[in-house]
Amino acid sequence: MAVIDTTRTHAVPAGQFGQAVAKFVGAFAAWNDARATRKALSQLSDRELDDIGLCRSDIDSVVRQG
């Protein structure tokens, strides 16, 4: 009978490589959030933007501020 052991015996490296990957993932997530926000705001009508106190020219600055 064959047995497969799925227990990890090595620690995941948390050095510079791990930090670089974490930084990349964080930057990608921030970019994606900004992209989604810009898209959602761009799809609103001028009336809807006015209801939340924005105009079309405000969209980029709002997205940059987070």
N, CA, C and O of each residue as an XYZ file, in Angstrom:
264
protein
N       0.848     -1.168      0.000
C       0.000      0.000      0.000
C       0.901      1.239      0.000
O       1.875      1.296      0.750
N       0.581      2.221     -0.829
C       1.349      3.459     -0.914
C       0.735      4.505      0.010
O      -0.482      4.566      0.185
N       1.592      5.315      0.587
C       1.144      6.379      1.488
C       1.751      7.682      1.021
O       2.937      7.738      0.695
N       0.951      8.724      0.986
C       1.441     10.046      0.611
C       1.382     10.931      1.848
O       0.333     11.069      2.477
N       2.504     11.518      2.183
C       2.584     12.411      3.334
C       2.506     13.850      2.832
O       3.362     14.271      2.054
N       1.506     14.611      3.257
C       1.331     15.973      2.785
C       1.755     17.007      3.828
O       1.451     18.191      3.680
N       2.432     16.586      4.850
C       2.883     17.502      5.891
C       4.117     18.254      5.409
O       5.048     17.652      4.874
N       4.122     19.562      5.598
C       5.285     20.349      5.215
C       6.378     20.176      6.256
O       6.130     20.189      7.462
N       7.574     20.018      5.762
C       8.708     19.889      6.673
C       9.642     21.083      6.585
O      10.572     21.208      7.382
N       9.397     21.972      5.609
C      10.260     23.143      5.435
C       9.456     24.404      5.717
O       8.276     24.492      5.376
N      10.091     25.354      6.328
C       9.432     26.625      6.590
C       9.380     27.444      5.300
O      10.274     27.341      4.461
N       8.351     28.242      5.148
C       8.240     29.124      3.992
C       9.206     30.280      4.191
O       9.194     30.909      5.249
N      10.037     30.576      3.207
C      11.013     31.650      3.372
C      10.332     32.998      3.549
O       9.437     33.351      2.781
N      10.747     33.736      4.540
C      10.153     35.037      4.825
C      11.199     36.130      4.706
O      11.076     37.187      5.325
N      12.216     35.878      3.919
C      13.290     36.846      3.753
C      12.949     37.899      2.722
O      11.790     38.287      2.569
N      13.957     38.353      2.024
C      13.790     39.423      1.055
C      12.864     39.021     -0.092
O      12.079     39.839     -0.572
N      12.953     37.775     -0.528
C      12.081     37.323     -1.609
C      10.612     37.379     -1.182
O       9.755     37.848     -1.930
N      10.341     36.899      0.017
C       8.972     36.930      0.526
C       8.453     38.349      0.666
O       7.289     38.625      0.375
N       9.315     39.242      1.108
C       8.922     40.646      1.242
C       8.643     41.266     -0.125
O       7.705     42.049     -0.278
N       9.461     40.912     -1.115
C       9.260     41.442     -2.463
C       7.942     40.942     -3.045
O       7.212     41.700     -3.683
N       7.643     39.673     -2.826
C       6.383     39.124     -3.320
C       5.203     39.801     -2.623
O       4.216     40.148     -3.272
N       5.299     39.986     -1.324
C       4.223     40.643     -0.579
C       4.026     42.085     -1.063
O       2.893     42.554     -1.176
N       5.115     42.774     -1.342
C       5.034     44.150     -1.832
C       4.369     44.189     -3.205
O       3.533     45.051     -3.474
N       4.748     43.246     -4.073
C       4.153     43.174     -5.402
C       2.652     42.892     -5.313
O       1.853     43.536     -5.993
N       2.281     41.937     -4.482
C       0.864     41.580     -4.332
C       0.079     42.778     -3.788
O      -1.037     43.042     -4.237
N       0.651     43.495     -2.834
C      -0.014     44.684     -2.298
C      -0.187     45.773     -3.342
O      -1.239     46.407     -3.417
N       0.848     45.990     -4.149
C       0.773     47.000     -5.202
C      -0.253     46.614     -6.259
O      -0.997     47.460     -6.757
N      -0.285     45.341     -6.592
C      -1.266     44.871     -7.580
C      -2.684     45.038     -7.046
O      -3.578     45.456     -7.783
N      -2.896     44.717     -5.780
C      -4.230     44.855     -5.184
C      -4.658     46.322     -5.168
O      -5.815     46.632     -5.452
N      -3.734     47.225     -4.837
C      -4.052     48.660     -4.821
C      -4.392     49.148     -6.231
O      -5.338     49.914     -6.415
N      -3.619     48.704     -7.220
C      -3.892     49.089     -8.609
C      -5.262     48.588     -9.039
O      -6.021     49.315     -9.679
N      -5.578     47.353     -8.691
C      -6.860     46.773     -9.084
C      -8.024     47.483     -8.395
O      -9.069     47.697     -9.009
N      -7.853     47.846     -7.140
C      -8.904     48.587     -6.432
C      -9.141     49.945     -7.098
O     -10.283     50.362     -7.285
N      -8.050     50.626     -7.452
C      -8.173     51.924     -8.115
C      -8.850     51.772     -9.474
O      -9.686     52.597     -9.842
N      -8.502     50.738    -10.214
C      -9.108     50.484    -11.517
C     -10.609     50.254    -11.376
O     -11.401     50.809    -12.138
N     -10.993     49.441    -10.408
C     -12.410     49.132    -10.199
C     -13.184     50.377     -9.753
O     -14.315     50.595    -10.187
N     -12.579     51.181     -8.895
C     -13.231     52.411     -8.437
C     -13.415     53.381     -9.591
O     -14.487     53.964     -9.753
N     -12.364     53.556    -10.397
C     -12.453     54.448    -11.553
C     -13.545     53.971    -12.513
O     -14.314     54.781    -13.030
N     -13.612     52.688    -12.745
C     -14.623     52.147    -13.655
C     -16.031     52.376    -13.108
O     -16.929     52.788    -13.842
N     -16.216     52.106    -11.817
C     -17.544     52.278    -11.213
C     -17.981     53.736    -11.241
O     -19.134     54.030    -11.557
N     -17.073     54.653    -10.914
C     -17.426     56.072    -10.925
C     -17.675     56.569    -12.344
O     -18.545     57.412    -12.563
N     -16.925     56.056    -13.297
C     -17.092     56.486    -14.691
C     -18.430     56.036    -15.257
O     -18.943     56.655    -16.189
N     -18.993     54.991    -14.722
C     -20.268     54.483    -15.219
C     -21.466     55.229    -14.640
O     -22.592     55.040    -15.101
N     -21.237     56.074    -13.635
C     -22.333     56.855    -13.069
C     -22.681     58.011    -13.991
O     -21.828     58.517    -14.719
N     -23.931     58.420    -13.954
C     -24.356     59.580    -14.735
C     -23.873     60.852    -14.038
O     -23.453     60.825    -12.881
N     -23.943     61.962    -14.770
C     -23.543     63.239    -14.171
C     -24.433     63.570    -12.970
O     -23.963     64.147    -11.989
N     -25.682     63.214    -13.045
C     -26.621     63.468    -11.940
C     -26.227     62.644    -10.705
O     -26.234     63.153     -9.584
N     -25.885     61.377    -10.922
C     -25.484     60.517     -9.806
C     -24.170     61.004     -9.185
O     -24.009     60.985     -7.965
N     -23.248     61.434    -10.024
C     -21.996     61.987     -9.493
C     -22.267     63.239     -8.668
O     -21.675     63.435     -7.606
N     -23.172     64.090     -9.169
C     -23.523     65.307     -8.438
C     -24.164     64.976     -7.093
O     -23.949     65.684     -6.109
N     -24.947     63.904     -7.049
C     -25.589     63.484     -5.795
C     -24.565     63.123     -4.723
O     -24.829     63.300     -3.534
N     -23.403     62.619     -5.129
C     -22.372     62.268     -4.143
C     -21.278     63.338     -4.055
O     -20.225     63.123     -3.454
N     -21.554     64.502     -4.672
C     -20.652     65.643     -4.532
C     -19.433     65.605     -5.437
O     -18.399     66.186     -5.109
N     -19.545     64.927     -6.569
C     -18.422     64.837     -7.497
C     -18.842     65.287     -8.885
O     -20.029     65.340     -9.208
N     -17.848     65.608     -9.695
C     -18.069     65.806    -11.118
C     -17.057     64.935    -11.849
O     -16.138     64.401    -11.228
N     -17.213     64.788    -13.150
C     -16.350     63.874    -13.916
C     -14.867     64.185    -13.723
O     -14.045     63.271    -13.664
N     -14.528     65.449    -13.627
C     -13.117     65.807    -13.491
C     -12.540     65.431    -12.130
O     -11.321     65.440    -11.960
N     -13.385     65.104    -11.164
C     -12.927     64.713     -9.827
C     -12.550     63.231     -9.737
O     -11.890     62.826     -8.780
N     -12.953     62.431    -10.702
C     -12.791     60.983    -10.593
C     -11.338     60.584    -10.398
O     -11.032     59.805     -9.495
N     -10.437     61.100    -11.223
C      -9.022     60.711    -11.100
C      -8.428     61.097     -9.747
O      -7.681     60.320     -9.154
N      -8.754     62.285     -9.261
C      -8.186     62.698     -7.972
C      -8.759     61.866     -6.818
O      -8.048     61.564     -5.859
N     -10.027     61.501     -6.908
C     -10.639     60.657     -5.875
C      -9.974     59.286     -5.866
O      -9.694     58.733     -4.802
N      -9.725     58.744     -7.040
C      -9.107     57.422     -7.142
C      -7.680     57.466     -6.594
O      -7.262     56.542     -5.896
N      -6.933     58.520     -6.899
C      -5.555     58.629     -6.397
C      -5.498     58.761     -4.875
O      -4.559     58.271     -4.247
N      -6.483     59.412     -4.287
C      -6.500     59.597     -2.838
C      -6.844     58.309     -2.106
O      -6.539     58.167     -0.921
N      -7.461     57.392     -2.786
C      -7.814     56.110     -2.178
C      -9.106     56.179     -1.511
O      -9.562     55.187     -0.944
